[in-house]
Amino acid sequence: MSRLDLQQHQRQHTALEQLTGQLYQELADSSLKHWLDDQKVSQHLDDKVRAWAYQAKSSLDQQHPYREVQQQLEHWLAQPSINSAEFQQMQVQYQDFQAQLGLPDLSPFWTQSATFSAGQRELQAQLLTEKWQRKLTEAIAHWEFEQLALQRDAFLDEIRDFLSQMQRLAKYKDATGIETGIFIDYSRGQLQPQDIQQFEQWASYLQEDRELQALCQKIGSAQPAHYPRQAVQQHRPEQELELLEQHWHEEITGIQLAQDLNLALPSELALLADPDLALLFDLKYLESNLMSFNLQGQHSSRVIQDQTARHKRLGQKGPMILCLDTSGSMHGQPELIAKAMSLYLAIQAMKAKRPMYLINFSTQLTSLNLLEGYSLDDLIHFLSQSFHGGTDVIPAIEHALSMLAQPNFHNADVLVVSDFIMGQLPTELMAQVEQQKQQGTGFYAVAIGNFRFEHLNQGLFDHQWIYQSKERKVRYLPSNRSDRVSK
């Protein structure tokens, strides 16, 4: 690195430190200062500031308007001596630099150089390079300050927008369960004002409706049917494994610190022979710091693996597949309610790192797999979509069944949120649903409307609720169990 580059690097570092300090000070003096006390937000801001500083420095290096002039000056500074022709060339380059800065032409002052002696020319060249370097340093510093100030102002606006979003979303923490960590970890910073407005619309409905919140919590903790299912033949292949055991056909494999007197080294036991060292032995024993032999062995064991064992256990939440109806019959408040529920359940899945797959259906369908690194931004954009066509739940159910074959969604909970204004399901599809139930999959339904729909009482779902939107009441509808109880 040349001397001029080193000076420039140090100058940029100092300027960035000053601007960073000013940035934090402005935030500390603003109405958003309380967010600086949030550990998650503070760490996120530090990361963003470091990234901004690195990008700002890279931008300065790439857009440097005086790079050629600096290279010319470095060339002359490296010359041990300068002849008359070189001195004239130096003068021309310096005058071009003066013109670039908009400074007056001083060429008449240097025209006398032809009559200079060698010693005078060397002295004049030294004076010229010193003046050139001073002017160049001032020009670069002025340009960098202007550029960094512009970038800092733009970055500060970005930070303020981010904290303002946090401020708006924090109002709905209790209703949606969204926390600082969720917003930061699952946001890519691509939320637009209309996205925040849409989020607030769903969240405010949840906040005002305690019955709907309670329903969402029930769905999240619901278990498959509590009555017997038909027995299913399960293939349980046997597999022979070599297992390592600490005390099985022991073989010395090394030394370890332990509290086992049987394995203590003779040198440690020798401490007991000296009354003055016995206290040290007791201390090492109490702290499990006795130098001991490490024994290990192997034995063969036959392990039975149940390939169809249910991964879900009581009290644990497994994967979820949510089918969201956005058909024309759902337009208006029913769709608002359905999307508010979907938002709540998706945020809970993010918090618990629970795999979740969303299917938006009408006569068409789209999907979003939250397991694949999608963000809160993507979730809001996805929920903002609507088809407003006819209602056809069959493709959605079929797609959900295909997802159950994926390892990450094996035995997932399947939830359908709809007004259930639709036709009957084919017998073959009902049989596939029943087969998945026998393997541990739970099927749940939430009907949004003010009537009882016959579709919900045909044994399709383990749990089914009707949300009566006009009264904002939730009614649990018992499922028909008779056709699924073991004989």
Backbone torsions as a table, in degrees:
resi	resn	phi	psi	omega
1	MET	NA	129.7	-179.5
2	SER	-70.8	167.4	-179.7
3	ARG	-62.9	-41.2	179.7
4	LEU	-66.5	-39.7	177.7
5	ASP	-64.9	-39.6	178.5
6	LEU	-63.0	-43.3	178.2
7	GLN	-62.9	-41.8	179.6
8	GLN	-64.1	-42.1	179.1
9	HIS	-61.1	-44.9	179.3
10	GLN	-64.5	-38.7	179.9
11	ARG	-66.5	-42.9	178.2
12	GLN	-62.8	-42.2	179.9
13	HIS	-60.2	-45.0	179.7
14	THR	-64.1	-43.3	-179.1
15	ALA	-64.2	-41.4	179.8
16	LEU	-65.9	-38.0	177.1
17	GLU	-62.7	-43.2	-179.9
18	GLN	-64.7	-44.8	-178.8
19	LEU	-67.9	-35.6	177.3
20	THR	-64.8	-42.5	176.9
21	GLY	-61.8	-40.6	178.0
22	GLN	-64.4	-38.3	-179.0
23	LEU	-62.8	-49.0	179.1
24	TYR	-63.1	-36.0	-179.4
25	GLN	-66.6	-40.4	178.7
26	GLU	-65.2	-38.2	176.5
27	LEU	-65.8	-39.7	-179.6
28	ALA	-66.5	-24.5	-179.9
29	ASP	-93.1	-1.6	-176.1
30	SER	-94.4	175.1	178.7
31	SER	-73.4	-7.4	-179.5
32	LEU	-98.8	10.3	-172.5
33	LYS	-61.1	-26.7	-177.0
34	HIS	-64.3	-21.9	179.1
35	TRP	-70.0	-21.2	178.9
36	LEU	-68.2	-18.4	178.9
37	ASP	-85.8	-10.3	177.1
38	ASP	-80.0	121.3	-174.5
39	GLN	-59.5	-42.6	-178.8
40	LYS	-66.0	-44.1	180.0
41	VAL	-66.9	-43.6	-179.3
42	SER	-60.1	-43.3	178.7
43	GLN	-65.1	-39.4	179.2
44	HIS	-64.3	-41.5	178.7
45	LEU	-64.8	-41.7	177.8
46	ASP	-58.9	-43.1	179.4
47	ASP	-63.9	-42.3	-179.5
48	LYS	-67.5	-37.6	179.5
49	VAL	-66.1	-42.4	178.3
50	ARG	-62.8	-42.1	179.0
51	ALA	-65.1	-39.8	178.8
52	TRP	-64.3	-43.9	-179.1
53	ALA	-61.9	-41.5	178.8
54	TYR	-64.6	-43.6	-179.3
55	GLN	-67.8	-38.1	179.6
56	ALA	-63.8	-42.9	178.4
57	LYS	-64.1	-42.6	178.5
58	SER	-62.3	-39.1	178.8
59	SER	-64.3	-40.3	178.5
60	LEU	-64.0	-42.0	-178.7
61	ASP	-65.3	-36.7	-176.3
62	GLN	-78.8	-29.7	-175.3
63	GLN	-102.0	10.5	-176.3
64	HIS	-52.8	113.9	-176.6
65	PRO	-80.1	-10.0	-176.0
66	TYR	-114.3	22.8	-177.4
67	ARG	-61.4	-45.7	-178.7
68	GLU	-65.6	-40.9	179.4
69	VAL	-63.4	-40.1	179.3
70	GLN	-64.6	-40.4	178.3
71	GLN	-64.4	-38.6	176.9
72	GLN	-62.1	-45.8	-179.3
73	LEU	-64.3	-43.2	179.1
74	GLU	-60.3	-34.8	177.8
75	HIS	-62.4	-46.2	-177.5
76	TRP	-71.2	-34.0	178.3
77	LEU	-66.2	-25.9	-178.4
78	ALA	-84.8	-9.2	-177.8
79	GLN	-79.8	129.7	178.4
80	PRO	-69.4	-31.0	178.4
81	SER	-151.8	158.7	-176.0
82	ILE	-131.7	126.6	177.6
83	ASN	-86.7	-178.0	-174.4
84	SER	-63.8	-44.3	-178.5
85	ALA	-65.6	-40.1	179.2
86	GLU	-66.1	-37.0	179.6
87	PHE	-65.2	-38.9	177.5
88	GLN	-65.7	-40.3	177.1
89	GLN	-63.5	-39.0	177.3
90	MET	-61.6	-41.7	-179.8
91	GLN	-62.5	-42.8	-179.9
92	VAL	-61.5	-45.0	-179.6
93	GLN	-64.5	-38.5	179.1
94	TYR	-66.6	-39.5	179.3
95	GLN	-66.2	-35.8	175.4
96	ASP	-62.8	-38.5	177.4
97	PHE	-65.1	-41.3	176.9
98	GLN	-59.8	-43.4	179.9
99	ALA	-64.9	-37.8	178.0
100	GLN	-61.5	-33.8	178.7
101	LEU	-83.6	-9.0	-177.4
102	GLY	78.2	23.9	-180.0
103	LEU	-93.8	158.8	-176.9
104	PRO	-64.0	153.9	179.8
105	ASP	-77.4	123.3	-179.3
106	LEU	-110.6	20.4	-176.8
107	SER	-59.2	-35.3	178.3
108	PRO	-59.4	-29.9	-178.9
109	PHE	-65.9	-30.7	-175.0
110	TRP	-96.5	-2.5	-178.7
111	THR	-67.5	-19.5	179.7
112	GLN	-75.2	-2.6	-174.4
113	SER	-64.9	-20.4	-179.0
114	ALA	-66.0	-26.3	-178.1
115	THR	-94.6	0.0	-178.5
116	PHE	-72.2	146.2	170.4
117	SER	-77.2	172.2	-179.2
118	ALA	-60.2	-41.4	-179.9
119	GLY	-66.7	-42.6	178.4
120	GLN	-64.4	-37.9	-179.4
121	ARG	-65.3	-40.6	178.5
122	GLU	-63.5	-40.0	179.6
123	LEU	-66.7	-43.1	179.4
124	GLN	-65.6	-37.6	177.9
125	ALA	-63.9	-39.1	178.5
126	GLN	-65.0	-42.9	178.4
127	LEU	-63.2	-40.3	-178.7
128	LEU	-65.5	-43.8	179.8
129	THR	-65.9	-36.5	177.7
130	GLU	-64.9	-43.8	178.5
131	LYS	-65.5	-41.3	178.4
132	TRP	-60.1	-46.7	-178.3
133	GLN	-63.8	-40.4	179.7
134	ARG	-64.2	-45.0	179.9
135	LYS	-65.3	-40.3	-179.5
136	LEU	-65.7	-42.5	178.6
137	THR	-60.8	-43.0	179.4
138	GLU	-65.1	-42.0	-178.7
139	ALA	-65.2	-44.5	180.0
140	ILE	-65.0	-43.7	-179.5
141	ALA	-61.8	-41.1	179.8
142	HIS	-65.5	-44.1	-179.8
143	TRP	-65.3	-44.1	-180.0
144	GLU	-62.3	-40.7	180.0
145	PHE	-62.0	-44.1	179.7
146	GLU	-63.6	-44.5	-179.0
147	GLN	-65.3	-44.8	-179.8
148	LEU	-66.1	-35.9	178.6
149	ALA	-64.0	-41.9	178.6
150	LEU	-65.0	-45.1	-179.7
151	GLN	-66.4	-37.8	179.4
152	ARG	-65.0	-42.0	179.8
153	ASP	-63.2	-41.9	178.4
154	ALA	-65.4	-40.4	179.8
155	PHE	-67.8	-38.6	178.8
156	LEU	-63.7	-39.6	176.1
157	ASP	-62.2	-39.2	178.4
158	GLU	-63.5	-43.5	179.2
159	ILE	-64.9	-41.8	178.9
160	ARG	-63.2	-40.3	177.5
161	ASP	-62.3	-41.6	179.3
162	PHE	-61.8	-47.4	-179.5
163	LEU	-68.2	-32.3	176.2
164	SER	-65.8	-39.6	175.2
165	GLN	-61.6	-43.4	177.5
166	MET	-58.7	-41.4	-178.8
167	GLN	-62.1	-43.1	-177.5
168	ARG	-71.2	-40.7	-178.3
169	LEU	-72.4	-31.0	-177.0
170	ALA	-62.4	-23.3	-180.0
171	LYS	-64.7	-20.8	-175.3
172	TYR	-111.2	23.7	-178.7
173	LYS	-60.2	-46.4	-177.4
174	ASP	-69.0	-35.9	-175.9
175	ALA	-74.2	-41.1	-174.0
176	THR	-105.8	-18.1	-176.5
177	GLY	81.4	5.7	179.5
178	ILE	-71.9	132.9	-178.4
179	GLU	-123.1	170.9	-179.2
180	THR	-54.7	-45.3	-177.5
181	GLY	-64.0	-38.3	179.2
182	ILE	-63.2	-47.0	-177.5
183	PHE	-63.7	-41.0	-177.7
184	ILE	-74.3	-46.2	-175.9
185	ASP	-70.2	-29.3	-174.2
186	TYR	-114.2	19.4	177.8
187	SER	-118.1	137.3	177.5
188	ARG	-100.9	7.9	178.5
189	GLY	72.9	24.8	-178.4
190	GLN	-109.5	13.2	179.5
191	LEU	-73.3	127.5	177.4
192	GLN	-93.6	164.2	179.4
193	PRO	-54.1	-37.6	179.7
194	GLN	-68.1	-28.1	176.7
195	ASP	-68.6	-44.2	178.0
196	ILE	-63.2	-40.0	179.0
197	GLN	-63.0	-40.8	178.0
198	GLN	-65.1	-43.1	176.9
199	PHE	-58.4	-45.2	-178.6
200	GLU	-63.4	-35.2	179.4
201	GLN	-63.3	-45.7	178.8
202	TRP	-68.1	-45.3	-175.8
203	ALA	-66.3	-37.8	-179.2
204	SER	-66.2	-34.0	177.1
205	TYR	-65.9	-43.1	177.3
206	LEU	-61.7	-40.1	-176.9
207	GLN	-65.1	-34.3	-177.3
208	GLU	-84.4	-17.0	-173.7
209	ASP	-115.5	95.3	-179.7
210	ARG	-66.5	-32.1	179.0
211	GLU	-63.1	-41.5	179.9
212	LEU	-67.7	-39.2	175.8
213	GLN	-60.3	-45.0	-179.4
214	ALA	-63.2	-38.5	178.5
215	LEU	-62.8	-43.3	178.8
216	CYS	-60.4	-40.1	179.7
217	GLN	-67.6	-37.0	177.5
218	LYS	-64.1	-42.5	-179.1
219	ILE	-63.3	-41.0	-178.3
220	GLY	-65.4	-27.4	-177.2
221	SER	-108.1	0.6	-177.2
222	ALA	-66.9	145.1	176.6
223	GLN	-109.5	157.5	175.0
224	PRO	-56.2	174.8	-171.8
225	ALA	-49.7	141.0	-180.0
226	HIS	-89.8	8.5	178.2
227	TYR	-109.7	161.4	-174.7
228	PRO	-64.4	146.5	171.9
229	ARG	-107.1	167.0	177.9
230	GLN	-67.4	144.0	179.4
231	ALA	-68.2	142.6	-180.0
232	VAL	-124.1	133.3	177.2
233	GLN	-64.0	129.7	-177.6
234	GLN	-118.6	130.9	178.6
235	HIS	-86.6	122.7	-177.6
236	ARG	-122.8	85.3	-178.9
237	PRO	-67.3	144.9	176.8
238	GLU	-94.8	145.9	-178.8
239	GLN	-140.8	130.7	-179.9
240	GLU	-92.5	126.4	-176.7
241	LEU	-123.0	149.4	171.0
242	GLU	-91.7	118.6	-177.6
243	LEU	-109.0	135.7	175.7
244	LEU	-84.2	133.0	178.1
245	GLU	-128.6	143.3	-177.2
246	GLN	-70.5	-32.6	-175.0
247	HIS	-132.8	54.3	178.8
248	TRP	-127.8	112.9	-173.7
249	HIS	48.0	61.3	-167.7
250	GLU	-56.8	143.6	174.0
251	GLU	-139.4	132.6	-178.6
252	ILE	-70.0	122.5	-179.3
253	THR	-116.5	-1.8	-180.0
254	GLY	160.5	-165.5	-179.4
255	ILE	-118.5	142.9	177.7
256	GLN	-143.3	163.8	173.8
257	LEU	-90.8	127.2	-175.0
258	ALA	-153.3	-172.8	-179.7
259	GLN	-126.7	26.1	-176.9
260	ASP	-100.6	110.7	-177.6
261	LEU	-66.0	-31.6	-178.3
262	ASN	-65.5	-25.7	-176.3
263	LEU	-107.5	3.9	-177.5
264	ALA	-65.8	144.1	178.5
265	LEU	-67.3	149.8	177.9
266	PRO	-56.6	-35.1	-179.4
267	SER	-64.1	-30.4	178.4
268	GLU	-75.7	-42.7	179.3
269	LEU	-64.5	-27.6	179.7
270	ALA	-64.1	-21.1	178.1
271	LEU	-61.2	-28.4	-178.2
272	LEU	-69.5	-18.2	-178.4
273	ALA	-75.3	-19.5	-178.8
274	ASP	-108.9	116.7	-178.5
275	PRO	-56.6	-31.7	-179.1
276	ASP	-72.6	-27.2	-178.7
277	LEU	-96.7	-8.9	-179.4
278	ALA	-62.3	-34.6	178.8
279	LEU	-63.9	-38.0	177.2
280	LEU	-64.0	-39.9	178.3
281	PHE	-61.8	-44.7	179.7
282	ASP	-60.3	-41.8	-179.1
283	LEU	-64.0	-44.8	-179.7
284	LYS	-65.7	-34.2	179.0
285	TYR	-66.8	-45.9	-179.0
286	LEU	-63.1	-33.0	-178.3
287	GLU	-92.2	7.8	-179.1
288	SER	56.6	41.3	-177.8
289	ASN	-114.1	20.8	177.6
290	LEU	-76.3	130.5	176.0
291	MET	-68.0	120.1	-172.6
292	SER	-136.0	159.3	175.3
293	PHE	-71.7	142.6	175.3
294	ASN	-104.0	116.0	-177.7
295	LEU	-107.6	144.6	-180.0
296	GLN	-151.9	151.6	178.3
297	GLY	-151.1	-180.0	-179.5
298	GLN	-132.3	149.8	169.5
299	HIS	-150.5	155.2	179.9
300	SER	-89.0	141.7	179.2
301	SER	-142.5	142.7	180.0
302	ARG	-94.8	121.4	-176.7
303	VAL	-113.5	131.1	177.2
304	ILE	-98.5	122.9	180.0
305	GLN	-107.9	126.8	178.8
306	ASP	-94.4	105.1	-176.0
307	GLN	-70.5	-22.0	-177.0
308	THR	-109.2	15.7	179.6
309	ALA	-64.7	141.9	-179.1
310	ARG	-74.1	134.3	-179.8
311	HIS	-81.7	-23.9	-176.3
312	LYS	-82.5	140.8	175.3
313	ARG	-126.4	159.3	-178.7
314	LEU	-56.4	128.3	180.0
315	GLY	91.0	-10.0	178.9
316	GLN	-104.5	147.2	-179.4
317	LYS	-108.8	119.9	178.8
318	GLY	-94.0	-161.2	179.4
319	PRO	-65.6	162.4	178.5
320	MET	-138.5	140.0	171.8
321	ILE	-118.2	120.6	-175.2
322	LEU	-113.1	123.9	176.9
323	CYS	-103.6	114.2	-173.5
324	LEU	-107.4	120.9	-179.1
325	ASP	-86.4	118.7	176.0
326	THR	-122.4	36.0	179.7
327	SER	-74.0	175.5	-177.6
328	GLY	-61.3	-34.5	-179.4
329	SER	-69.2	-15.6	178.7
330	MET	-92.4	-4.7	-174.2
331	HIS	-57.9	139.1	178.6
332	GLY	98.4	-138.0	-175.1
333	GLN	-62.9	-40.4	178.3
334	PRO	-57.0	-42.1	179.1
335	GLU	-67.0	-39.2	176.8
336	LEU	-59.2	-44.7	179.8
337	ILE	-64.1	-45.4	-178.4
338	ALA	-62.0	-40.9	-178.8
339	LYS	-74.2	-31.6	174.6
340	ALA	-63.3	-42.1	176.4
341	MET	-63.0	-45.1	-178.8
342	SER	-61.7	-41.1	178.4
343	LEU	-60.4	-47.1	-179.3
344	TYR	-60.2	-49.4	-176.8
345	LEU	-65.4	-37.1	179.4
346	ALA	-67.6	-40.2	178.9
347	ILE	-65.4	-40.4	176.5
348	GLN	-62.5	-38.3	177.8
349	ALA	-64.4	-39.9	177.6
350	MET	-63.1	-44.1	-179.5
351	LYS	-61.0	-41.9	-176.8
352	ALA	-89.4	2.2	-175.0
353	LYS	53.1	42.9	-177.6
354	ARG	-94.9	121.5	178.7
355	PRO	-56.0	134.8	-178.9
356	MET	-142.2	138.5	-179.1
357	TYR	-127.3	124.3	-177.9
358	LEU	-108.2	135.1	177.3
359	ILE	-122.2	119.0	177.5
360	ASN	-99.0	117.6	-172.2
361	PHE	-132.4	153.4	168.6
362	SER	-145.0	-110.2	164.9
363	THR	-92.3	-12.9	172.9
364	GLN	-116.7	177.8	175.0
365	LEU	-152.3	150.8	170.8
366	THR	-129.8	164.0	-176.1
367	SER	-142.4	161.0	177.6
368	LEU	-144.2	124.1	179.4
369	ASN	-103.0	104.5	-178.6
370	LEU	-67.6	-16.1	-179.9
371	LEU	-70.9	-21.7	-172.9
372	GLU	-91.1	28.5	173.5
373	GLY	83.3	14.9	177.7
374	TYR	-70.4	154.2	-173.0
375	SER	-106.3	176.2	174.6
376	LEU	-59.6	-35.3	177.5
377	ASP	-59.1	-47.2	-179.4
378	ASP	-63.5	-38.3	-180.0
379	LEU	-62.0	-47.5	-179.1
380	ILE	-64.7	-41.5	177.4
381	HIS	-62.0	-39.9	-179.5
382	PHE	-65.7	-46.2	-178.3
383	LEU	-68.4	-19.4	179.1
384	SER	-74.5	-13.6	-179.2
385	GLN	-78.4	146.6	175.6
386	SER	-145.7	145.8	178.0
387	PHE	-95.8	-44.9	179.1
388	HIS	58.3	32.7	174.2
389	GLY	-105.2	-151.2	177.0
390	GLY	-75.6	174.1	-178.4
391	THR	-106.9	121.4	175.9
392	ASP	-139.6	98.4	-176.2
393	VAL	-81.1	-14.6	-174.5
394	ILE	-60.0	-49.7	178.0
395	PRO	-59.5	-35.3	-180.0
396	ALA	-66.4	-45.1	178.3
397	ILE	-63.7	-42.7	178.8
398	GLU	-61.8	-41.0	178.9
399	HIS	-67.0	-39.3	177.5
400	ALA	-62.2	-41.1	178.7
401	LEU	-64.1	-37.1	178.0
402	SER	-67.6	-33.7	178.3
403	MET	-69.1	-27.2	178.8
404	LEU	-65.5	-17.8	177.2
405	ALA	-80.6	-12.9	178.4
406	GLN	-77.7	140.5	-176.8
407	PRO	-55.1	-39.3	-176.2
408	ASN	-73.5	-14.2	-177.3
409	PHE	-122.7	19.8	176.4
410	HIS	-65.1	130.0	-178.5
411	ASN	61.2	31.1	178.3
412	ALA	-70.2	159.5	169.5
413	ASP	-79.3	134.3	177.2
414	VAL	-111.8	120.7	-178.4
415	LEU	-119.3	129.7	176.1
416	VAL	-112.9	123.5	177.0
417	VAL	-114.1	114.9	-172.9
418	SER	-161.1	171.9	169.6
419	ASP	-91.1	-5.8	176.1
420	PHE	57.2	33.7	169.9
421	ILE	-88.4	86.8	-171.7
422	MET	-157.6	171.0	179.4
423	GLY	-81.6	-177.6	-179.5
424	GLN	-76.1	152.0	176.6
425	LEU	-82.6	142.5	178.1
426	PRO	-61.1	149.8	-179.7
427	THR	-59.0	-39.9	-179.1
428	GLU	-63.0	-40.5	179.5
429	LEU	-68.0	-39.7	177.1
430	MET	-60.6	-37.2	179.6
431	ALA	-66.7	-38.5	177.7
432	GLN	-65.6	-39.6	177.3
433	VAL	-62.3	-44.3	-179.4
434	GLU	-62.7	-37.7	178.6
435	GLN	-63.7	-41.1	177.9
436	GLN	-65.9	-34.8	177.4
437	LYS	-63.5	-40.6	-179.6
438	GLN	-63.5	-23.5	179.8
439	GLN	-91.8	2.8	173.7
440	GLY	111.3	-0.4	179.8
441	THR	-77.8	136.3	176.1
442	GLY	-100.7	135.9	178.8
443	PHE	-116.5	126.8	-176.3
444	TYR	-128.6	153.9	-179.3
445	ALA	-139.0	141.4	170.9
446	VAL	-125.3	115.2	177.6
447	ALA	-96.4	127.2	-179.5
448	ILE	-104.3	110.4	-178.5
449	GLY	169.3	-173.7	-175.8
450	ASN	-116.9	13.7	-179.8
451	PHE	-129.2	164.7	175.9
452	ARG	-93.5	127.1	-177.4
453	PHE	-104.0	131.7	-176.6
454	GLU	-63.8	-25.1	-179.6
455	HIS	-57.7	-26.8	-173.5
456	LEU	-82.9	-6.7	-174.5
457	ASN	-117.9	34.7	-178.5
458	GLN	-111.2	15.5	178.0
459	GLY	81.3	12.6	-179.1
460	LEU	-75.5	-37.1	-172.8
461	PHE	-114.3	146.6	176.2
462	ASP	-72.8	-41.6	178.5
463	HIS	-133.6	141.1	-179.2
464	GLN	-146.2	134.8	-179.0
465	TRP	-125.9	150.0	171.6
466	ILE	-116.0	123.2	176.2
467	TYR	-99.3	112.0	180.0
468	GLN	-87.4	100.5	-168.5
469	SER	-65.2	-34.0	-178.0
470	LYS	-65.9	-43.5	-179.9
471	GLU	-90.5	-8.9	-174.8
472	ARG	54.5	49.9	179.1
473	LYS	-121.8	147.9	178.2
474	VAL	-112.7	130.5	179.1
475	ARG	-122.3	129.1	177.5
476	TYR	-85.9	130.2	-178.2
477	LEU	-110.6	109.7	-179.6
478	PRO	-58.6	140.8	179.1
479	SER	-84.8	161.7	179.4
480	ASN	-81.9	111.5	-172.0
481	ARG	-94.2	-15.7	-165.2
482	SER	-59.4	-34.9	-174.8
483	ASP	-84.1	0.3	-177.2
484	ARG	-122.6	2.6	179.2
485	VAL	-81.3	135.1	-179.4
486	SER	-60.5	139.5	179.4
487	LYS	-78.7	NA	NA
